Amino acid sequence: MDAGTIVGSIIIFAVFAVAIILYIAKRSFKSPNIFYAPQEATPALASQLTCPKCRERKLKPTGSYTLGCENCGFTFSVGTMRRRETE
């Protein structure tokens, strides 16, 4: 191997490493996503909502903030994910 190939490989590796560091730095300065729970209780929401997959109203609470469809078995969350509002 000659010196030009080695120097080129080192430069390509350095550019790749700097790109990864910049990507990590950009991600670390973003505001975090936070789960906001619904105001109503999950059993009350089960009677108001429909299944997003099959559009049936046969929903049952399966967890604190999740509903499951008795017809197709689809499970989904009833809260929202949003970025934290900065003051």
Residue, then its C-alpha position, 0 to 999 in steps of 0.5 A: m500500500d502506498a502513502g496516498t491510499i493510507v492517507g485517503s482512508i484516514i481522511i474518509f474515516a475522519v469525515f465519517a467519525v465527525a458526521i457521527i459526532l455531529y448527528i449525536a450532538k444534534r439529537s442530544f439538543k432536541s427536546p424530549n418527547i413526553f407521553y401525555a395521558p388522557q384526561e378521561a379514564t380508559p373504560a370511559l374512552a373504550s365506549q367512545l372510541t372505535c378500533p383504528k384497524c377494523r372500525e368496530r366499537k368492541l373495545k376493552p381496556t387492556g392496560s393503564y392507557t391501552l385499549g384492545c379490540e375484541n373483534c380483530g385483537f388490535t391493541f393501541s394507546v390512547g395518550t399522545m406523544r408530544r415534544r415538551e413545551t419549553e417555557 
